[in-house]
Amino acid sequence: MGGLRLKFLSNGRISFRGRDVKRIGLLAGGTGIAPMIQIIRAYSDHIRKRQHHGPSSSSTTTAHRSHGLNLIFAAEEENDLAYMKLLNSVQNDFPDDFRVYVKVNVPPLGWTDGVGFIEPRDVMSHLMYPPEKQDLVVICGPPVFESAMVKILRRLGFESHQWFSYSEQDGVSAKG
């Protein structure tokens, strides 16, 4: 199993399988948030270093900073939303670089975020759309979740090299 190998380079660039990545979308279902936390921490460190050292070239300024990392996190109910304190903290620390959108199937009274399953309009509004050449979407959750997300990405015009699905890497069908 090869796994996800993102390279956060010292020159401000991000690389995946030999290609530059400018926007990263994360689709997490339930416990699929766990590997996303590592990506978010690495990305946060990458942004901190870039802010400390300044951009190394004009290509890392505007295009790379406009919400370069977006997460849609879906769970059954609010109690299943692990790591929310960390996610909100990162969003507050890096408002120009990170956004999080949460959906639950069973919302508590007064819930103001998303309700139900992730739909194409959620990807369009909260992840990234239209797809660009240097986009990468990382998907992690139960195989049925990953399969549904792959179908949505295909429907929206994303190509297979623009996503990474953990269950595809594990040999479980998420091809959609």
Phi, psi and omega in degrees: 000122183282322181074177180274128180231088174271138177247119176263104189273152184295339179276010178093353182272160173237137183232143174220121180050043174081005178238147178290143178236129179252328178233136178239128175249138179241125175246109184244131176245115177059236182291353175295356177290333187304307179292335179293327179299320178296320178295316181297318178296316179296318179295317178300316177298319178300315179294316179302314180297318180295321179293321181292317184267346183082158180295141182275342178202165181295340182287349181257007182271265189298307185298325185277340187264340186285089181046063181291340180226119181233136181239132165248122185242117181247140179212167180291312180213170185304323180296342180273359183273083178287153172070015183297324178299315178296314181299316179294323178296314179296319179297321178290323181287328185228061185296337179274351187239343186217133174229147176229137176231133186242139174230140174231151178279325181241092184282146174283166177303129178088003181298132182244356178271196185289152179231135177102195181277158175293132182238166179308321181297331177293316179297317181295321184272327191240349181253278176192139178190141355288161180295140177244159185308322186260027177269151172219131175246127178254130185240129175213132179168191176301150181309321180294324176295311182298319178299316178296322180292321178298318178300317179296314181299316177301314181300328181272001175097007175286144177263157187301332178284355181264004175222158174232123180245122181300321182289329174297321180292331180272002179084012177261137185294119170226024186287339178074000000 
